[in-house]
Amino acid sequence: MNATKILAIAAIAAASFGAQADEADASQYGVQFNGGKSRAEVQAELASYKKTGVNPWSISYNPLAKFQSATTRAQVTAAYIADRDQVAALTGEDSGSAFLTASAPRRVRSALAGE
């Protein structure tokens, strides 16, 4: 019984020895990040958020609290009425394939490799 336990422990130790991981190669995993803004620009943005008292990461943040639309309700209604037949056709049961087939054919331009 003792010999069986020792043999089992030796087998487990030998199996675990091969499963050890190597260190990650920095050239393989270390991707260099180059930001589009300087540190000063990021700090200025942070200061502007703090100055306005608005925290965009807050649960109660409402980005539309002071929103003013440039279009009137009548303009939006007119645009909806003008486009509703096309929208209904494109979102129908056939996903708009009948509507697109019936519409004017598109000019297909052939492209050759090397052009």
TIVO-2410 file (N, C-alpha, C; in nm, 3 decimals):
# residues 115
REC num residu      c1      c2      c3 atome chaine
REC   1      M   0.082  -0.118   0.000     N      A
REC   1      M   0.000   0.000   0.000    CA      A
REC   1      M   0.087   0.125   0.000     C      A
REC   2      N   0.193   0.127   0.078     N      A
REC   2      N   0.283   0.240   0.082    CA      A
REC   2      N   0.352   0.261  -0.052     C      A
REC   3      A   0.390   0.153  -0.115     N      A
REC   3      A   0.458   0.162  -0.244    CA      A
REC   3      A   0.362   0.218  -0.350     C      A
REC   4      T   0.234   0.186  -0.340     N      A
REC   4      T   0.135   0.235  -0.435    CA      A
REC   4      T   0.117   0.386  -0.420     C      A
REC   5      K   0.112   0.434  -0.294     N      A
REC   5      K   0.098   0.578  -0.269    CA      A
REC   5      K   0.220   0.654  -0.319     C      A
REC   6      I   0.336   0.602  -0.294     N      A
REC   6      I   0.459   0.668  -0.338    CA      A
REC   6      I   0.465   0.672  -0.489     C      A
REC   7      L   0.425   0.563  -0.553     N      A
REC   7      L   0.426   0.559  -0.699    CA      A
REC   7      L   0.325   0.658  -0.757     C      A
REC   8      A   0.208   0.672  -0.695     N      A
REC   8      A   0.106   0.766  -0.741    CA      A
REC   8      A   0.154   0.910  -0.724     C      A
REC   9      I   0.217   0.939  -0.612     N      A
REC   9      I   0.269   1.074  -0.588    CA      A
REC   9      I   0.380   1.106  -0.688     C      A
REC  10      A   0.463   1.012  -0.717     N      A
REC  10      A   0.571   1.033  -0.813    CA      A
REC  10      A   0.514   1.057  -0.953     C      A
REC  11      A   0.408   0.986  -0.991     N      A
REC  11      A   0.347   1.004  -1.121    CA      A
REC  11      A   0.282   1.142  -1.133     C      A
REC  12      I   0.215   1.185  -1.027     N      A
REC  12      I   0.152   1.317  -1.027    CA      A
REC  12      I   0.258   1.426  -1.033     C      A
REC  13      A   0.366   1.410  -0.959     N      A
REC  13      A   0.473   1.509  -0.961    CA      A
REC  13      A   0.537   1.517  -1.098     C      A
REC  14      A   0.556   1.405  -1.164     N      A
REC  14      A   0.617   1.404  -1.297    CA      A
REC  14      A   0.523   1.468  -1.399     C      A
REC  15      A   0.393   1.444  -1.385     N      A
REC  15      A   0.297   1.504  -1.478    CA      A
REC  15      A   0.286   1.654  -1.458     C      A
REC  16      S   0.290   1.701  -1.334     N      A
REC  16      S   0.277   1.844  -1.308    CA      A
REC  16      S   0.402   1.921  -1.346     C      A
REC  17      F   0.516   1.854  -1.351     N      A
REC  17      F   0.640   1.921  -1.387    CA      A
REC  17      F   0.635   1.970  -1.531     C      A
REC  18      G   0.574   1.894  -1.620     N      A
REC  18      G   0.566   1.934  -1.761    CA      A
REC  18      G   0.461   2.040  -1.787     C      A
REC  19      A   0.372   2.066  -1.694     N      A
REC  19      A   0.262   2.159  -1.716    CA      A
REC  19      A   0.294   2.300  -1.668     C      A
REC  20      Q   0.417   2.327  -1.629     N      A
REC  20      Q   0.451   2.460  -1.581    CA      A
REC  20      Q   0.466   2.555  -1.700     C      A
REC  21      A   0.416   2.677  -1.683     N      A
REC  21      A   0.416   2.774  -1.792    CA      A
REC  21      A   0.546   2.853  -1.795     C      A
REC  22      D   0.582   2.896  -1.915     N      A
REC  22      D   0.698   2.984  -1.931    CA      A
REC  22      D   0.657   3.128  -1.909     C      A
REC  23      E   0.754   3.215  -1.896     N      A
REC  23      E   0.726   3.358  -1.890    CA      A
REC  23      E   0.680   3.404  -2.026     C      A
REC  24      A   0.589   3.501  -2.028     N      A
REC  24      A   0.540   3.554  -2.154    CA      A
REC  24      A   0.649   3.637  -2.220     C      A
REC  25      D   0.659   3.621  -2.349     N      A
REC  25      D   0.755   3.698  -2.427    CA      A
REC  25      D   0.699   3.838  -2.446     C      A
REC  26      A   0.774   3.941  -2.407     N      A
REC  26      A   0.726   4.079  -2.415    CA      A
REC  26      A   0.698   4.121  -2.558     C      A
REC  27      S   0.774   4.070  -2.653     N      A
REC  27      S   0.751   4.109  -2.792    CA      A
REC  27      S   0.623   4.047  -2.846     C      A
REC  28      Q   0.581   3.938  -2.788     N      A
REC  28      Q   0.460   3.871  -2.835    CA      A
REC  28      Q   0.334   3.933  -2.774     C      A
REC  29      Y   0.337   3.968  -2.648     N      A
REC  29      Y   0.218   4.014  -2.579    CA      A
REC  29      Y   0.223   4.162  -2.542     C      A
REC  30      G   0.336   4.223  -2.542     N      A
REC  30      G   0.347   4.362  -2.501    CA      A
REC  30      G   0.323   4.456  -2.617     C      A
REC  31      V   0.197   4.489  -2.644     N      A
REC  31      V   0.163   4.579  -2.753    CA      A
REC  31      V   0.177   4.722  -2.702     C      A
REC  32      Q   0.246   4.803  -2.777     N      A
REC  32      Q   0.268   4.943  -2.739    CA      A
REC  32      Q   0.143   5.023  -2.770     C      A
REC  33      F   0.093   5.097  -2.672     N      A
REC  33      F  -0.024   5.183  -2.692    CA      A
REC  33      F   0.021   5.326  -2.710     C      A
REC  34      N  -0.024   5.387  -2.817     N      A
REC  34      N   0.006   5.528  -2.842    CA      A
REC  34      N  -0.126   5.604  -2.844     C      A
REC  35      G  -0.151   5.681  -2.740     N      A
REC  35      G  -0.275   5.756  -2.732    CA      A
REC  35      G  -0.276   5.874  -2.827     C      A
REC  36      G  -0.397   5.920  -2.860     N      A
REC  36      G  -0.410   6.032  -2.951    CA      A
REC  36      G  -0.404   6.167  -2.883     C      A
REC  37      K  -0.409   6.166  -2.751     N      A
REC  37      K  -0.408   6.292  -2.676    CA      A
REC  37      K  -0.288   6.295  -2.584     C      A
REC  38      S  -0.244   6.415  -2.555     N      A
REC  38      S  -0.134   6.429  -2.462    CA      A
REC  38      S  -0.188   6.423  -2.320     C      A
REC  39      R  -0.099   6.408  -2.225     N      A
REC  39      R  -0.139   6.403  -2.084    CA      A
REC  39      R  -0.208   6.532  -2.044     C      A
REC  40      A  -0.158   6.645  -2.094     N      A
REC  40      A  -0.218   6.775  -2.061    CA      A
REC  40      A  -0.360   6.786  -2.113     C      A
REC  41      E  -0.387   6.732  -2.233     N      A
REC  41      E  -0.523   6.736  -2.288    CA      A
REC  41      E  -0.619   6.652  -2.205     C      A
REC  42      V  -0.574   6.536  -2.163     N      A
REC  42      V  -0.658   6.450  -2.080    CA      A
REC  42      V  -0.685   6.516  -1.946     C      A
REC  43      Q  -0.582   6.576  -1.887     N      A
REC  43      Q  -0.601   6.646  -1.759    CA      A
REC  43      Q  -0.697   6.763  -1.775     C      A
REC  44      A  -0.691   6.835  -1.888     N      A
REC  44      A  -0.783   6.946  -1.913    CA      A
REC  44      A  -0.927   6.897  -1.925     C      A
REC  45      E  -0.948   6.783  -1.992     N      A
REC  45      E  -1.082   6.725  -2.000    CA      A
REC  45      E  -1.135   6.688  -1.863     C      A
REC  46      L  -1.051   6.628  -1.782     N      A
REC  46      L  -1.091   6.591  -1.646    CA      A
REC  46      L  -1.128   6.714  -1.565     C      A
REC  47      A  -1.050   6.820  -1.579     N      A
REC  47      A  -1.080   6.943  -1.506    CA      A
REC  47      A  -1.212   7.004  -1.552     C      A
REC  48      S  -1.243   6.996  -1.682     N      A
REC  48      S  -1.370   7.051  -1.730    CA      A
REC  48      S  -1.489   6.971  -1.676     C      A
REC  49      Y  -1.473   6.837  -1.666     N      A
REC  49      Y  -1.580   6.757  -1.605    CA      A
REC  49      Y  -1.599   6.796  -1.459     C      A
REC  50      K  -1.490   6.815  -1.389     N      A
REC  50      K  -1.501   6.850  -1.247    CA      A
REC  50      K  -1.560   6.989  -1.229     C      A
REC  51      K  -1.527   7.081  -1.322     N      A
REC  51      K  -1.576   7.218  -1.311    CA      A
REC  51      K  -1.727   7.225  -1.333     C      A
REC  52      T  -1.780   7.146  -1.426     N      A
REC  52      T  -1.923   7.150  -1.455    CA      A
REC  52      T  -2.005   7.075  -1.350     C      A
REC  53      G  -1.940   6.992  -1.273     N      A
REC  53      G  -2.013   6.917  -1.171    CA      A
REC  53      G  -2.084   6.795  -1.227     C      A
REC  54      V  -2.059   6.761  -1.353     N      A
REC  54      V  -2.124   6.648  -1.418    CA      A
REC  54      V  -2.029   6.528  -1.412     C      A
REC  55      N  -2.082   6.418  -1.365     N      A
REC  55      N  -2.005   6.295  -1.362    CA      A
REC  55      N  -2.067   6.198  -1.461     C      A
REC  56      P  -2.006   6.179  -1.580     N      A
REC  56      P  -2.068   6.093  -1.680    CA      A
REC  56      P  -2.070   5.945  -1.640     C      A
REC  57      W  -2.002   5.906  -1.535     N      A
REC  57      W  -2.002   5.767  -1.490    CA      A
REC  57      W  -2.100   5.744  -1.376     C      A
REC  58      S  -2.177   5.846  -1.342     N      A
REC  58      S  -2.274   5.836  -1.234    CA      A
REC  58      S  -2.397   5.759  -1.281     C      A
REC  59      I  -2.463   5.693  -1.187     N      A
REC  59      I  -2.586   5.621  -1.219    CA      A
REC  59      I  -2.696   5.717  -1.258     C      A
REC  60      S  -2.698   5.836  -1.199     N      A
REC  60      S  -2.804   5.932  -1.227    CA      A
REC  60      S  -2.768   6.030  -1.337     C      A
REC  61      Y  -2.661   6.004  -1.413     N      A
REC  61      Y  -2.620   6.094  -1.522    CA      A
REC  61      Y  -2.722   6.088  -1.635     C      A
REC  62      N  -2.771   6.203  -1.678     N      A
REC  62      N  -2.869   6.211  -1.786    CA      A
REC  62      N  -2.813   6.301  -1.895     C      A
REC  63      P  -2.758   6.243  -2.002     N      A
REC  63      P  -2.697   6.326  -2.106    CA      A
REC  63      P  -2.798   6.409  -2.184     C      A
REC  64      L  -2.927   6.376  -2.175     N      A
REC  64      L  -3.029   6.450  -2.248    CA      A
REC  64      L  -3.103   6.551  -2.162     C      A
REC  65      A  -3.051   6.581  -2.045     N      A
REC  65      A  -3.120   6.672  -1.954    CA      A
REC  65      A  -3.137   6.811  -2.014     C      A
REC  66      K  -3.040   6.860  -2.087     N      A
REC  66      K  -3.048   6.995  -2.144    CA      A
REC  66      K  -3.049   6.991  -2.297     C      A
REC  67      F  -3.101   6.883  -2.355     N      A
REC  67      F  -3.102   6.867  -2.499    CA      A
REC  67      F  -3.208   6.955  -2.563     C      A
REC  68      Q  -3.171   7.022  -2.672     N      A
REC  68      Q  -3.265   7.101  -2.751    CA      A
REC  68      Q  -3.255   7.053  -2.896     C      A
REC  69      S  -3.365   7.008  -2.953     N      A
REC  69      S  -3.365   6.958  -3.090    CA      A
REC  69      S  -3.364   7.073  -3.190     C      A
REC  70      A  -3.300   7.050  -3.304     N      A
REC  70      A  -3.297   7.151  -3.410    CA      A
REC  70      A  -3.414   7.134  -3.506     C      A
REC  71      T  -3.483   7.019  -3.500     N      A
REC  71      T  -3.598   6.996  -3.587    CA      A
REC  71      T  -3.726   6.999  -3.506     C      A
REC  72      T  -3.834   7.039  -3.572     N      A
REC  72      T  -3.962   7.048  -3.503    CA      A
REC  72      T  -4.033   6.914  -3.508     C      A
REC  73      R  -4.138   6.903  -3.429     N      A
REC  73      R  -4.216   6.780  -3.427    CA      A
REC  73      R  -4.281   6.756  -3.563     C      A
REC  74      A  -4.327   6.862  -3.628     N      A
REC  74      A  -4.391   6.851  -3.759    CA      A
REC  74      A  -4.292   6.799  -3.864     C      A
REC  75      Q  -4.167   6.843  -3.858     N      A
REC  75      Q  -4.066   6.797  -3.953    CA      A
REC  75      Q  -4.036   6.648  -3.933     C      A
REC  76      V  -4.028   6.605  -3.809     N      A
REC  76      V  -4.002   6.464  -3.780    CA      A
REC  76      V  -4.119   6.379  -3.826     C      A
REC  77      T  -4.242   6.426  -3.802     N      A
REC  77      T  -4.361   6.353  -3.845    CA      A
REC  77      T  -4.366   6.341  -3.997     C      A
REC  78      A  -4.335   6.450  -4.066     N      A
REC  78      A  -4.336   6.449  -4.213    CA      A
REC  78      A  -4.229   6.353  -4.268     C      A
REC  79      A  -4.111   6.349  -4.207     N      A
REC  79      A  -4.005   6.258  -4.252    CA      A
REC  79      A  -4.046   6.112  -4.228     C      A
REC  80      Y  -4.114   6.087  -4.116     N      A
REC  80      Y  -4.161   5.951  -4.088    CA      A
REC  80      Y  -4.264   5.907  -4.190     C      A
REC  81      I  -4.361   5.995  -4.219     N      A
REC  81      I  -4.466   5.960  -4.314    CA      A
REC  81      I  -4.407   5.937  -4.453     C      A
REC  82      A  -4.307   6.017  -4.490     N      A
REC  82      A  -4.245   6.001  -4.622    CA      A
REC  82      A  -4.168   5.870  -4.633     C      A
REC  83      D  -4.111   5.823  -4.526     N      A
REC  83      D  -4.026   5.703  -4.529    CA      A
REC  83      D  -4.093   5.577  -4.478     C      A
REC  84      R  -4.216   5.583  -4.428     N      A
REC  84      R  -4.272   5.466  -4.362    CA      A
REC  84      R  -4.300   5.350  -4.456     C      A
REC  85      D  -4.332   5.377  -4.585     N      A
REC  85      D  -4.355   5.267  -4.678    CA      A
REC  85      D  -4.225   5.191  -4.704     C      A
REC  86      Q  -4.116   5.265  -4.721     N      A
REC  86      Q  -3.986   5.200  -4.744    CA      A
REC  86      Q  -3.942   5.123  -4.619     C      A
REC  87      V  -3.961   5.181  -4.501     N      A
REC  87      V  -3.923   5.114  -4.378    CA      A
REC  87      V  -4.005   4.987  -4.358     C      A
REC  88      A  -4.135   4.996  -4.385     N      A
REC  88      A  -4.221   4.877  -4.372    CA      A
REC  88      A  -4.178   4.768  -4.469     C      A
REC  89      A  -4.139   4.808  -4.590     N      A
REC  89      A  -4.097   4.709  -4.689    CA      A
REC  89      A  -3.965   4.645  -4.649     C      A
REC  90      L  -3.874   4.723  -4.597     N      A
REC  90      L  -3.742   4.670  -4.561    CA      A
REC  90      L  -3.744   4.587  -4.434     C      A
REC  91      T  -3.842   4.609  -4.348     N      A
REC  91      T  -3.849   4.532  -4.223    CA      A
REC  91      T  -3.961   4.429  -4.226     C      A
REC  92      G  -4.009   4.398  -4.346     N      A
REC  92      G  -4.116   4.302  -4.361    CA      A
REC  92      G  -4.068   4.159  -4.341     C      A
REC  93      E  -4.159   4.066  -4.372     N      A
REC  93      E  -4.129   3.925  -4.350    CA      A
REC  93      E  -4.014   3.875  -4.436     C      A
REC  94      D  -3.998   3.932  -4.556     N      A
REC  94      D  -3.891   3.888  -4.645    CA      A
REC  94      D  -3.765   3.972  -4.631     C      A
REC  95      S  -3.757   4.052  -4.529     N      A
REC  95      S  -3.641   4.138  -4.500    CA      A
REC  95      S  -3.613   4.236  -4.614     C      A
REC  96      G  -3.715   4.271  -4.688     N      A
REC  96      G  -3.701   4.373  -4.791    CA      A
REC  96      G  -3.651   4.324  -4.924     C      A
REC  97      S  -3.640   4.194  -4.943     N      A
REC  97      S  -3.585   4.145  -5.070    CA      A
REC  97      S  -3.679   4.176  -5.186     C      A
REC  98      A  -3.811   4.167  -5.168     N      A
REC  98      A  -3.904   4.199  -5.276    CA      A
REC  98      A  -3.897   4.348  -5.308     C      A
REC  99      F  -3.886   4.432  -5.208     N      A
REC  99      F  -3.876   4.576  -5.229    CA      A
REC  99      F  -3.748   4.611  -5.304     C      A
REC 100      L  -3.639   4.551  -5.265     N      A
REC 100      L  -3.512   4.581  -5.330    CA      A
REC 100      L  -3.508   4.526  -5.472     C      A
REC 101      T  -3.575   4.415  -5.497     N      A
REC 101      T  -3.580   4.359  -5.632    CA      A
REC 101      T  -3.662   4.448  -5.724     C      A
REC 102      A  -3.769   4.505  -5.672     N      A
REC 102      A  -3.857   4.590  -5.752    CA      A
REC 102      A  -3.797   4.728  -5.776     C      A
REC 103      S  -3.704   4.770  -5.695     N      A
REC 103      S  -3.646   4.904  -5.712    CA      A
REC 103      S  -3.553   4.905  -5.833     C      A
REC 104      A  -3.511   5.024  -5.871     N      A
REC 104      A  -3.427   5.040  -5.990    CA      A
REC 104      A  -3.299   4.958  -5.975     C      A
REC 105      P  -3.258   4.891  -6.082     N      A
REC 105      P  -3.135   4.810  -6.073    CA      A
REC 105      P  -3.012   4.899  -6.056     C      A
REC 106      R  -2.921   4.849  -5.981     N      A
REC 106      R  -2.797   4.923  -5.957    CA      A
REC 106      R  -2.699   4.892  -6.069     C      A
REC 107      R  -2.616   4.988  -6.100     N      A
REC 107      R  -2.513   4.968  -6.201    CA      A
REC 107      R  -2.399   4.890  -6.138     C      A
REC 108      V  -2.371   4.776  -6.193     N      A
REC 108      V  -2.264   4.692  -6.140    CA      A
REC 108      V  -2.139   4.718  -6.222     C      A
REC 109      R  -2.033   4.753  -6.155     N      A
REC 109      R  -1.906   4.780  -6.221    CA      A
REC 109      R  -1.813   4.665  -6.192     C      A
REC 110      S  -1.761   4.607  -6.299     N      A
REC 110      S  -1.668   4.497  -6.276    CA      A
REC 110      S  -1.530   4.553  -6.245     C      A
REC 111      A  -1.463   4.490  -6.154     N      A
REC 111      A  -1.329   4.532  -6.117    CA      A
REC 111      A  -1.234   4.416  -6.141     C      A
REC 112      L  -1.126   4.447  -6.205     N      A
REC 112      L  -1.026   4.345  -6.231    CA      A
REC 112      L  -0.910   4.362  -6.136     C      A
REC 113      A  -0.845   4.254  -6.105     N      A
REC 113      A  -0.730   4.259  -6.016    CA      A
REC 113      A  -0.620   4.342  -6.082     C      A
REC 114      G  -0.559   4.427  -6.006     N      A
REC 114      G  -0.449   4.508  -6.058    CA      A
REC 114      G  -0.492   4.645  -6.105     C      A
REC 115      E  -0.622   4.674  -6.101     N      A
REC 115      E  -0.669   4.805  -6.143    CA      A
REC 115      E  -0.662   4.904  -6.029     C      A
***
